[in-house]
Structures are given as structure tokens and as C-alpha cells.
Amino acid sequence: MVAMPMKIFIDVEEAAERLEELIDLACRQDEVYVCRAGWPIAQLSFFSGGDDSPSDEIAGTLPDTAHRPGSKLVEDGKVSSVDAVWMLAAEGKPRREHDMTSAHDDLYDEDRLPR
């Protein structure tokens, strides 16, 4: 008998502490949702390794550096370390200057439900 995939909802703080376990669950095809204030905000997924998997394509674009494979950022074909992203986040500045926003607060009420 084949087991049905489980749906796992976990708080951000607990997910940070148990990431290895959650990755193992995602590899088993379980659905892992990371939640903030009870609402799912992210999902862990598993690359199947089949033809549709982007992992080989991604690995081919990364040069060999001193960083671990997971600690690189590829943007517009340029590779930089994730440390650069953390420095930008600490400064509180967006990478590019523009007037666009992704906030849609006017579309949702205080309970995050559509108006």
C-alpha cells in the first residue's frame, strides 16, 4: 500500500530549527508549508531529478568557488555570494531603485482575507 503524502504546517521558528527533517519529508513527497502567524508563506519542494528538474541547469551556471553550492546567488547570469544579499538586507535598501511595490494591502482586510 502506498502512503498518501502528508501536509505539514510548521511555524517559521520551528522550521529553522528542524530544516534537515523538513527537507527529508519534502524528499518523501510530503507537502511542507512554512507558516507565519498561522498562514502558509512558503512551501518546501523536492526536485525529482527528472528531465523537468532545473538542478542540472542551475549547477551548470555556477562557477567553482570557495562557497558551498547552496550559498550562491545567480541574477542575470552573474554569480555573487549570498553574503552580498544579507548586506543589502541589513542596509534596508532594495538592490534596484524603482517606484514599484509588491504590497497589496488595499486588496486585503486586517485578517488577510480578500475584500
N, C-alpha and C positions, 0 to 999 in steps of 0.2 A: 504494500500500500504506500502510495506517495503522499507525503505530508503536504498540507496546504501551507503556503507562505504565511508567516505571522506578520501582523502590523505592529510595529513597536514605536511608541511615542515616548520620547525622553527629553528631559529639560536640558538646556544648554550646559549648565554647570556639571551635571552628572555625565553628559555626553563627553565633555572634556576629560573627565576622569576615567571613562571607560571606552575610549575611542577604539582601542585594539579589539575589544569584544564586539563592538558595533560593526566594525569592518568585517569580522568573521561572520556575523549574522547577515550582513549585506551580501557576502560571498555565497551564502546558502540560499540566496534569492528572497530573504525576508525583507519586508519593506520597513526601513528605519527612518523615522521622521524626528528631526530635532525641533523642539518647541521652545518658544519664549512666551511667558505669561499664558500658557495653555494653548497657544496657537502654533501650528506647524509653520516653520520658517525655512527649513532646509530638509533635503532628503539625501541619504547616502545611497549610492547605487553601485553596482558591480559591472565592470566591463566583461563581457562574455568571452572575449578573446577570438570571436568570430570575425568574419570579413567586415562587419559593421563597426568593429571596435576602433576608436581613434588612437589607441595607445601606441601602436607601432608608428603611426604618422607623427604623433607628438614626440616620441622618443627619437625619431629621425631628425627632428628640427633642433634638438638640444645639443649644444657642443659639450665636449667633455670638460668639466671644470672641477674645482675642489668641492663644490657643493653637492649635497645628495641630490638625486634626481627629482625629488619632490619639492626642492627648495628653489625652484627657478620660476621665473615669470616670462612668458613669451607674449609680446604685444607687437603687432605689425612686423613680425619677423625678427624683432630684436629681442635678445635674451638678457635679462637682468636678474639680480637676486631678489628674493622676497624681502630681504632687509631694506631695500630701497622703498618698497611699498609700506613697510612699517614706519620708516622715517617720514614719509609723506603723511601717513595717518596721524603720527604724533604731532606734526605741524598743523594738522587740521585743514589742509589745503587740498583741493582737487588737483589732479595731475594736469588737467587742461582747463583753461579759462573759457567758460561759456555761460550763457544765461539759461540753460536748460535745467530742469529739475525733474526728479523722478517721484516727488511727493504727490500723492493724490488724496490728500486729507479732505478735500472738498467732496469727494465721492463716497466717503465712509463716515459713519457716526462714531461716537466715542467707544462703542463696543466692537469696532472694526467690521461692522455689517454694512452692506451697501445701502445707500439712502434710497 
